[in-house]
Amino acid sequence: MSLQDITTRIASAEAKAGRDPGSVKLIAVSKVQPNERVQAVLEQGHRCFGENRVQEAAGKWPMFKEQFEGIDLHLIGPLQTNKARQAMELCNAIHSVDRPKLAKTLARLAQEIGSCPALFIQVNTGEEEQKAGILPLEADSFVAECRALDLPIQGLMCIPPIEEEPALHFALLAKIAKRNGLTGLSMGMSGDFEQAIALGATHIRVGSAIFGERVKPQG
Ligand SMILES: *Cc1c(COP(=O)(O)O)cnc(C)c1O
């Protein structure tokens, strides 16, 4: 697959769902990809990228930002509080706000820095023990807590369990967002982004379908 193939598939999924053209933002997930592949996608004009580790993002994006204008960088992986400042300075959006301690740290740093990236609350829709995210039953109160801290919450994010039907999780995430008055939905990856678009995704996170299989496994 190429970037062009993916954007064509996004456009037809938008049309099929009766959604406005361009209403879905494609986050090209560049984690663990060789820089040549990332550079090639930048040269095709794409500017929105996702990384799941702050350290890895800090290792490559300052360099790309010098070469290319208008880069829109999204952190999609777990964030430790001691890396929060670096993440906020480097990224335009953070999709992994998943606990009160992190929310409080982000709020304090936003005051200090004077700005804050767009934020998404990660919901553990599958209630998986090993997965990050706020539990569905705690989501409403966590949204309220983040709002009380004046955090710019744009929407919700989920990563469905591998073995389950993703549509059920996308529908649940959309329902929680709706009842909380949130419009952003970060959901859908290489294997299921068309389903996510049908269920209202505003941000899809697509890695291997654009760049090819990741060359090293994620540790
Ligand atoms: C790696 C990753 C993706 C992209 O996965 P693909 O299957 O390669 O599209 C999306 N979201 C998150 C949170 C990821 O870590």
The ligand as an ORCA input file, in Angstrom:
! r2SCAN-3c Opt
* xyz 0 1
  C       1.517      1.207     16.194
  C       0.237      1.845     16.519
  C      -0.710      2.106     15.514
  C      -0.525      1.719     14.061
  O      -0.665      0.348     13.889
  P      -0.731     -0.307     12.418
  O      -1.401     -1.594     12.654
  O       0.684     -0.441     11.965
  O      -1.505      0.599     11.562
  C      -1.884      2.748     15.885
  N      -2.112      3.122     17.160
  C      -1.218      2.900     18.143
  C      -1.534      3.358     19.531
  C      -0.033      2.252     17.860
  O       0.856      2.033     18.857
*
